[in-house]
Amino acid sequence: MIGGMGAAVEPLRVLIADDHPVVRRGMSALLASLDGVEVVGEAATGTEAVREAQLSAPDVVIMDVQMPDMDGIEATRRLCAAVPGTAVLVVTMFDDDDTVFSAMRAGARGYLLKGASQEDILAALRSVRAGHLVVGPGIADRLMGYLSDPPVRSDVPFGGLTPREREILDLMAQGANNASIAAQLGLAPKTVGNHISAVFTKLGVASRAEAIVRAREGGLGQAAAPDGGAWRRG
């Protein structure tokens, strides 16, 4: 009660999206132990996260980055568009600049690394629900540096793509299939598929063929193809 007379404070409603059941159970148990927090659902894929958020309209979605079907970055982008009243707090093990900045550009309001303390997680949940931006200390320093001196991308084709997405698009334009791309980049085929889905969305295309045409028109795909040949303009 507020001042002993007011109405009870509404609980902070949270959806947990992570592809590891143990992580979901652990996070759910942690949140259940906190006063004023209610776990309203769980999701194991990015697609499930977007669907569950639309159904339950939580205050905050705790989002992992690497998930099957659709990665957390693309899920964040779609969720923010579909449920604008819901904040996304990314909680992941990835702290590379590419992932951090992609998450923030997608609309995430917070970014914490797995292993953050219970107090930090609770404070972050409350802050992002209130509309504040929350990042871990090390990430904050890099984000400030990025914002104060952002990289110049105007002369880079497909500057809206992350470096990894552009690399994959380049290989696609060379004629490489998903298995070949995965082998060359040391990625899981499912991860490659997630990146390609994000590329399609960003380019506004519906098929691999359309993406390849766009890539070649933009100057990609001119390196040696996997079979030893090369793509040449006709």
JOBELVEN-V662563 format. One line per field, one symbol per residue. psi: psi as a letter, one per 20 degrees, with the letter a starting at -180 (. if undefined). burial: # if it has 9 or more other C-alpha atoms within 8 Angstrom, else .. Layout:
psi->???
burial->???
This chain:
psi->qpjihrqqppqoppppopiohggggggggghhippjppoirqqirhghggghhhgimrgqpoprgoqrgprhghhgghghhhmhipqpoporipjqgggghgghhijqiqoqqpiqrggggghgghghhijrppqqghhgghgghghhmqqojhjppliiqrggghgghghghijprgggggghikrqhhgghgghghggghikrirhggggggghhjjrjirprhjiaqpqp.
burial->...........########....#..##.###....##############.###..#########.##############..#..#######..#...######.########.......##.######....###..##.##.##..............##..##.#########.#.###....#.#.############..#....####.##...###.###...##...
